[in-house]
Amino acid sequence: MPKIINQSIVGYKVKTAEDKKLEEKKPSAEIVHMHESVKRPEMLLGSTYKVKTPLSDHALYMTINDIVLNPGTEHELRRPFEIFINSKNMDHFQWVVALTRVISAVFRKGGDCTFLAEELKAVFDPKGGYFKPGGKFMPSLVAEIGDAIESHLKMIGLLKDPELDQHQQALVDAKRKEYEALQTGGKAEYNGGDYPEGAQMCSKCMTKAAVLMDGCMTCLSCGDSKCG
């Protein structure tokens, strides 16, 4: 039944599809964002990483605990909340405790915390770095802690792994097969790692994966080549 208008019309607006959507949309619960006032739950999800370096006889064990915000909703998000580092080696006890407290404070502050990994990975030891199993260079123990944090952030989805695209991966695979074909017996010698024995460190991905091919150093990890 049409409505009867008893007053003078002083203005009008045509209802759009967007207006109808806004009317139909039901109010949702308040979204909880990460900030320093978020209370610590009784239980947190955690992951422990083993860091074994040639600098010490004892390994470091890093535990990163995560908090799940807005569980069971479309806004569910897993964020790092705190970090602990434990080891039998007490030589670095003071700065390790200080570092974990600062990192935990940054985690709880909210916002973008992914910069921590890059900052820690850029710390160089004046005594020199070392190579991890697989040929990846670590400039310091602090850098390896940053590398472990980066791996964790990728695992929970806060960082994306810069994987090679289909064409780059095909190029790297082709270069690897070509290099192996040039070696004696058609297969390169490997020394317990992913890349040939004698490979040099790539200045781009910091991995011992660069080999000499056609008079040019080519990385079998990231595909970087001095020949362009």
C-alpha atoms as a printed R data frame, in Angstrom:
    type eleno elety resid chain resno      x       y       z
1   ATOM     1    CA   MET     A     1  0.000   0.000   0.000
2   ATOM     2    CA   PRO     A     2  1.523   3.382  -1.006
3   ATOM     3    CA   LYS     A     3  2.471   5.828   1.760
4   ATOM     4    CA   ILE     A     4  0.551   9.124   1.984
5   ATOM     5    CA   ILE     A     5  2.735  12.271   2.235
6   ATOM     6    CA   ASN     A     6  1.077  14.920   4.406
7   ATOM     7    CA   GLN     A     7  3.954  17.440   4.388
8   ATOM     8    CA   SER     A     8  5.667  19.505   1.720
9   ATOM     9    CA   ILE     A     9  8.684  17.907   0.004
10  ATOM    10    CA   VAL     A    10 11.765  20.050   0.627
11  ATOM    11    CA   GLY     A    11 14.386  17.679  -0.805
12  ATOM    12    CA   TYR     A    12 15.021  14.163  -2.006
13  ATOM    13    CA   LYS     A    13 17.787  11.628  -2.633
14  ATOM    14    CA   VAL     A    14 17.783   8.571  -4.860
15  ATOM    15    CA   LYS     A    15 18.740   5.455  -2.891
16  ATOM    16    CA   THR     A    16 21.721   3.715  -4.514
17  ATOM    17    CA   ALA     A    17 22.780   0.091  -4.374
18  ATOM    18    CA   GLU     A    18 25.597   1.073  -2.016
19  ATOM    19    CA   ASP     A    19 23.104   2.642   0.408
20  ATOM    20    CA   LYS     A    20 21.089  -0.572   0.399
21  ATOM    21    CA   LYS     A    21 24.209  -2.614   1.160
22  ATOM    22    CA   LEU     A    22 25.060  -0.359   4.110
23  ATOM    23    CA   GLU     A    23 21.548  -0.788   5.483
24  ATOM    24    CA   GLU     A    24 21.670  -4.556   5.101
25  ATOM    25    CA   LYS     A    25 25.104  -4.863   6.670
26  ATOM    26    CA   LYS     A    26 24.833  -6.041  10.258
27  ATOM    27    CA   PRO     A    27 27.016  -4.344  12.875
28  ATOM    28    CA   SER     A    28 30.001  -6.521  13.712
29  ATOM    29    CA   ALA     A    29 31.886  -6.892  16.988
30  ATOM    30    CA   GLU     A    30 34.736  -4.497  17.699
31  ATOM    31    CA   ILE     A    31 37.966  -5.606  16.051
32  ATOM    32    CA   VAL     A    32 40.825  -6.058  18.529
33  ATOM    33    CA   HIS     A    33 44.170  -4.731  17.290
34  ATOM    34    CA   MET     A    34 47.568  -5.440  18.800
35  ATOM    35    CA   HIS     A    35 48.674  -2.837  21.355
36  ATOM    36    CA   GLU     A    36 50.660  -2.773  24.583
37  ATOM    37    CA   SER     A    37 47.509  -2.900  26.728
38  ATOM    38    CA   VAL     A    38 46.360  -6.266  25.363
39  ATOM    39    CA   LYS     A    39 46.333  -8.687  28.287
40  ATOM    40    CA   ARG     A    40 48.409 -11.851  28.064
41  ATOM    41    CA   PRO     A    41 46.170 -14.944  27.823
42  ATOM    42    CA   GLU     A    42 46.785 -17.913  30.102
43  ATOM    43    CA   MET     A    43 48.005 -19.958  27.101
44  ATOM    44    CA   LEU     A    44 49.928 -18.844  24.017
45  ATOM    45    CA   LEU     A    45 50.936 -20.734  20.886
46  ATOM    46    CA   GLY     A    46 54.716 -21.092  20.653
47  ATOM    47    CA   SER     A    47 57.463 -22.230  18.306
48  ATOM    48    CA   THR     A    48 61.034 -23.062  19.342
49  ATOM    49    CA   TYR     A    49 64.033 -22.646  17.025
50  ATOM    50    CA   LYS     A    50 67.487 -24.131  17.576
51  ATOM    51    CA   VAL     A    51 70.404 -21.833  16.762
52  ATOM    52    CA   LYS     A    52 73.728 -23.686  16.648
53  ATOM    53    CA   THR     A    53 76.767 -21.656  15.708
54  ATOM    54    CA   PRO     A    54 80.497 -22.488  15.487
55  ATOM    55    CA   LEU     A    55 81.052 -19.667  17.984
56  ATOM    56    CA   SER     A    56 79.898 -21.792  20.908
57  ATOM    57    CA   ASP     A    57 79.767 -25.431  21.973
58  ATOM    58    CA   HIS     A    58 76.197 -24.952  23.156
59  ATOM    59    CA   ALA     A    59 73.156 -24.097  21.045
60  ATOM    60    CA   LEU     A    60 70.682 -21.296  21.668
61  ATOM    61    CA   TYR     A    61 66.995 -22.188  21.834
62  ATOM    62    CA   MET     A    62 64.619 -19.405  20.776
63  ATOM    63    CA   THR     A    63 60.944 -19.631  21.707
64  ATOM    64    CA   ILE     A    64 58.503 -17.164  20.144
65  ATOM    65    CA   ASN     A    65 54.986 -17.144  21.597
66  ATOM    66    CA   ASP     A    66 52.089 -15.806  19.521
67  ATOM    67    CA   ILE     A    67 48.729 -14.339  20.481
68  ATOM    68    CA   VAL     A    68 45.633 -14.959  18.337
69  ATOM    69    CA   LEU     A    69 43.493 -11.825  17.968
70  ATOM    70    CA   ASN     A    70 39.780 -11.986  17.107
71  ATOM    71    CA   PRO     A    71 39.683 -15.818  17.139
72  ATOM    72    CA   GLY     A    72 36.895 -17.473  15.172
73  ATOM    73    CA   THR     A    73 36.130 -14.367  13.088
74  ATOM    74    CA   GLU     A    74 37.107 -13.176   9.626
75  ATOM    75    CA   HIS     A    75 39.556 -10.789  11.338
76  ATOM    76    CA   GLU     A    76 41.498 -13.550  13.107
77  ATOM    77    CA   LEU     A    77 45.185 -12.695  13.173
78  ATOM    78    CA   ARG     A    78 48.213 -14.376  14.721
79  ATOM    79    CA   ARG     A    79 50.825 -11.959  16.037
80  ATOM    80    CA   PRO     A    80 54.110 -12.530  17.915
81  ATOM    81    CA   PHE     A    81 53.747 -11.574  21.575
82  ATOM    82    CA   GLU     A    82 56.993 -12.470  23.349
83  ATOM    83    CA   ILE     A    83 60.365 -14.129  22.819
84  ATOM    84    CA   PHE     A    84 62.652 -16.136  25.101
85  ATOM    85    CA   ILE     A    85 66.200 -17.360  24.466
86  ATOM    86    CA   ASN     A    86 67.801 -20.089  26.578
87  ATOM    87    CA   SER     A    87 71.220 -21.735  26.485
88  ATOM    88    CA   LYS     A    88 73.754 -23.498  28.671
89  ATOM    89    CA   ASN     A    89 76.293 -20.899  27.552
90  ATOM    90    CA   MET     A    90 76.096 -17.977  30.003
91  ATOM    91    CA   ASP     A    91 78.711 -15.820  28.228
92  ATOM    92    CA   HIS     A    92 76.072 -13.707  26.489
93  ATOM    93    CA   PHE     A    93 73.441 -13.840  29.258
94  ATOM    94    CA   GLN     A    94 73.099 -10.093  29.903
95  ATOM    95    CA   TRP     A    95 72.707  -8.888  26.328
96  ATOM    96    CA   VAL     A    96 70.495 -11.853  25.395
97  ATOM    97    CA   VAL     A    97 68.069 -11.007  28.226
98  ATOM    98    CA   ALA     A    98 68.123  -7.327  27.243
99  ATOM    99    CA   LEU     A    99 67.529  -8.186  23.578
100 ATOM   100    CA   THR     A   100 64.574 -10.468  24.316
101 ATOM   101    CA   ARG     A   101 62.918  -7.826  26.517
102 ATOM   102    CA   VAL     A   102 63.280  -5.139  23.853
103 ATOM   103    CA   ILE     A   103 61.982  -7.439  21.080
104 ATOM   104    CA   SER     A   104 59.031  -8.543  23.235
105 ATOM   105    CA   ALA     A   105 58.191  -4.885  23.932
106 ATOM   106    CA   VAL     A   106 58.188  -4.124  20.201
107 ATOM   107    CA   PHE     A   107 55.948  -7.153  19.542
108 ATOM   108    CA   ARG     A   108 53.409  -5.965  22.136
109 ATOM   109    CA   LYS     A   109 53.479  -2.371  20.930
110 ATOM   110    CA   GLY     A   110 51.560  -3.362  17.807
111 ATOM   111    CA   GLY     A   111 51.961  -2.061  14.277
112 ATOM   112    CA   ASP     A   112 54.580  -3.329  11.862
113 ATOM   113    CA   CYS     A   113 57.188  -5.439  13.661
114 ATOM   114    CA   THR     A   114 58.693  -7.078  10.568
115 ATOM   115    CA   PHE     A   115 61.484  -4.470  10.456
116 ATOM   116    CA   LEU     A   116 63.098  -6.202  13.458
117 ATOM   117    CA   ALA     A   117 64.289  -9.112  11.338
118 ATOM   118    CA   GLU     A   118 66.080  -6.870   8.832
119 ATOM   119    CA   GLU     A   119 67.634  -4.702  11.549
120 ATOM   120    CA   LEU     A   120 69.042  -7.711  13.426
121 ATOM   121    CA   LYS     A   121 70.263  -9.415  10.229
122 ATOM   122    CA   ALA     A   122 72.300  -6.282   9.431
123 ATOM   123    CA   VAL     A   123 74.432  -6.611  12.613
124 ATOM   124    CA   PHE     A   124 78.017  -7.665  11.825
125 ATOM   125    CA   ASP     A   125 80.481  -9.221  14.250
126 ATOM   126    CA   PRO     A   126 83.902  -7.499  14.065
127 ATOM   127    CA   LYS     A   127 85.507 -10.934  14.577
128 ATOM   128    CA   GLY     A   128 83.830 -12.225  11.423
129 ATOM   129    CA   GLY     A   129 80.777 -14.286  10.577
130 ATOM   130    CA   TYR     A   130 80.224 -17.920   9.639
131 ATOM   131    CA   PHE     A   131 78.320 -20.130   7.226
132 ATOM   132    CA   LYS     A   132 75.242 -22.105   8.259
133 ATOM   133    CA   PRO     A   133 74.706 -25.657   6.955
134 ATOM   134    CA   GLY     A   134 73.554 -25.242   3.367
135 ATOM   135    CA   GLY     A   135 75.965 -22.395   2.655
136 ATOM   136    CA   LYS     A   136 74.061 -19.327   3.940
137 ATOM   137    CA   PHE     A   137 76.321 -16.680   5.474
138 ATOM   138    CA   MET     A   138 75.542 -15.274   8.912
139 ATOM   139    CA   PRO     A   139 77.519 -12.091   9.776
140 ATOM   140    CA   SER     A   140 76.898 -12.525  13.530
141 ATOM   141    CA   LEU     A   141 74.984 -14.411  16.196
142 ATOM   142    CA   VAL     A   142 72.534 -11.494  16.409
143 ATOM   143    CA   ALA     A   143 71.964 -11.796  12.650
144 ATOM   144    CA   GLU     A   144 71.062 -15.471  13.050
145 ATOM   145    CA   ILE     A   145 68.542 -14.554  15.752
146 ATOM   146    CA   GLY     A   146 67.069 -12.089  13.242
147 ATOM   147    CA   ASP     A   147 67.026 -14.828  10.602
148 ATOM   148    CA   ALA     A   148 65.068 -17.110  12.949
149 ATOM   149    CA   ILE     A   149 62.577 -14.306  13.696
150 ATOM   150    CA   GLU     A   150 62.164 -13.765   9.947
151 ATOM   151    CA   SER     A   151 61.433 -17.481   9.455
152 ATOM   152    CA   HIS     A   152 58.798 -17.291  12.199
153 ATOM   153    CA   LEU     A   153 57.137 -14.204  10.712
154 ATOM   154    CA   LYS     A   154 56.934 -15.997   7.366
155 ATOM   155    CA   MET     A   155 55.443 -19.056   9.065
156 ATOM   156    CA   ILE     A   156 52.580 -17.070  10.645
157 ATOM   157    CA   GLY     A   157 51.971 -15.049   7.479
158 ATOM   158    CA   LEU     A   158 53.277 -11.600   8.459
159 ATOM   159    CA   LEU     A   159 56.089 -11.812   5.901
160 ATOM   160    CA   LYS     A   160 56.007 -13.191   2.382
161 ATOM   161    CA   ASP     A   161 58.849 -15.355   1.145
162 ATOM   162    CA   PRO     A   162 60.327 -13.694  -1.972
163 ATOM   163    CA   GLU     A   163 60.262 -16.871  -4.029
164 ATOM   164    CA   LEU     A   164 61.490 -16.927  -7.609
165 ATOM   165    CA   ASP     A   165 58.776 -16.678 -10.222
166 ATOM   166    CA   GLN     A   166 58.224 -19.468 -12.758
167 ATOM   167    CA   HIS     A   167 60.623 -18.042 -15.361
168 ATOM   168    CA   GLN     A   168 63.400 -17.283 -12.831
169 ATOM   169    CA   GLN     A   169 63.127 -20.772 -11.308
170 ATOM   170    CA   ALA     A   170 63.275 -22.336 -14.781
171 ATOM   171    CA   LEU     A   171 66.437 -20.306 -15.520
172 ATOM   172    CA   VAL     A   172 68.097 -21.367 -12.258
173 ATOM   173    CA   ASP     A   173 67.223 -25.044 -12.874
174 ATOM   174    CA   ALA     A   174 68.609 -24.818 -16.416
175 ATOM   175    CA   LYS     A   175 71.849 -23.218 -15.193
176 ATOM   176    CA   ARG     A   176 72.239 -25.900 -12.532
177 ATOM   177    CA   LYS     A   177 71.814 -28.717 -15.064
178 ATOM   178    CA   GLU     A   178 74.218 -26.969 -17.427
179 ATOM   179    CA   TYR     A   179 76.830 -26.648 -14.681
180 ATOM   180    CA   GLU     A   180 76.461 -30.301 -13.656
181 ATOM   181    CA   ALA     A   181 76.825 -31.364 -17.297
182 ATOM   182    CA   LEU     A   182 80.142 -29.500 -17.518
183 ATOM   183    CA   GLN     A   183 81.607 -31.363 -14.542
184 ATOM   184    CA   THR     A   184 83.464 -34.653 -14.721
185 ATOM   185    CA   GLY     A   185 81.019 -37.518 -15.154
186 ATOM   186    CA   GLY     A   186 78.171 -35.111 -15.842
187 ATOM   187    CA   LYS     A   187 77.514 -34.433 -12.120
188 ATOM   188    CA   ALA     A   188 78.908 -31.813  -9.793
189 ATOM   189    CA   GLU     A   189 80.447 -32.767  -6.452
190 ATOM   190    CA   TYR     A   190 78.433 -31.773  -3.395
191 ATOM   191    CA   ASN     A   191 79.886 -31.449   0.079
192 ATOM   192    CA   GLY     A   192 76.832 -32.229   2.187
193 ATOM   193    CA   GLY     A   193 75.007 -29.069   1.075
194 ATOM   194    CA   ASP     A   194 72.555 -27.983  -1.563
195 ATOM   195    CA   TYR     A   195 75.166 -26.419  -3.828
196 ATOM   196    CA   PRO     A   196 78.368 -27.656  -5.493
197 ATOM   197    CA   GLU     A   197 81.596 -27.881  -3.524
198 ATOM   198    CA   GLY     A   198 83.762 -24.843  -4.163
199 ATOM   199    CA   ALA     A   199 80.829 -22.516  -4.872
200 ATOM   200    CA   GLN     A   200 81.465 -18.911  -3.853
201 ATOM   201    CA   MET     A   201 79.239 -16.627  -1.820
202 ATOM   202    CA   CYS     A   202 76.627 -14.688  -3.782
203 ATOM   203    CA   SER     A   203 76.650 -11.002  -2.862
204 ATOM   204    CA   LYS     A   204 72.875 -10.798  -3.385
205 ATOM   205    CA   CYS     A   205 71.454 -13.710  -1.341
206 ATOM   206    CA   MET     A   206 74.572 -14.292   0.845
207 ATOM   207    CA   THR     A   207 74.639 -18.016   0.001
208 ATOM   208    CA   LYS     A   208 77.612 -20.099  -1.171
209 ATOM   209    CA   ALA     A   209 75.928 -20.913  -4.472
210 ATOM   210    CA   ALA     A   210 77.771 -18.829  -7.095
211 ATOM   211    CA   VAL     A   211 79.672 -20.863  -9.716
212 ATOM   212    CA   LEU     A   212 81.730 -19.874 -12.748
213 ATOM   213    CA   MET     A   213 79.896 -20.513 -16.020
214 ATOM   214    CA   ASP     A   214 80.975 -19.213 -19.430
215 ATOM   215    CA   GLY     A   215 83.450 -16.893 -17.747
216 ATOM   216    CA   CYS     A   216 80.735 -15.387 -15.530
217 ATOM   217    CA   MET     A   217 79.729 -15.951 -11.884
218 ATOM   218    CA   THR     A   218 76.151 -17.227 -11.691
219 ATOM   219    CA   CYS     A   219 74.206 -17.946  -8.480
220 ATOM   220    CA   LEU     A   220 72.360 -21.270  -8.400
221 ATOM   221    CA   SER     A   221 70.189 -20.039  -5.517
222 ATOM   222    CA   CYS     A   222 68.732 -16.699  -6.597
223 ATOM   223    CA   GLY     A   223 69.794 -16.659 -10.270
224 ATOM   224    CA   ASP     A   224 71.920 -13.506  -9.958
225 ATOM   225    CA   SER     A   225 74.536 -13.267 -12.706
226 ATOM   226    CA   LYS     A   226 77.345 -10.811 -13.384
227 ATOM   227    CA   CYS     A   227 76.565 -11.176 -17.085
228 ATOM   228    CA   GLY     A   228 73.096  -9.697 -16.592
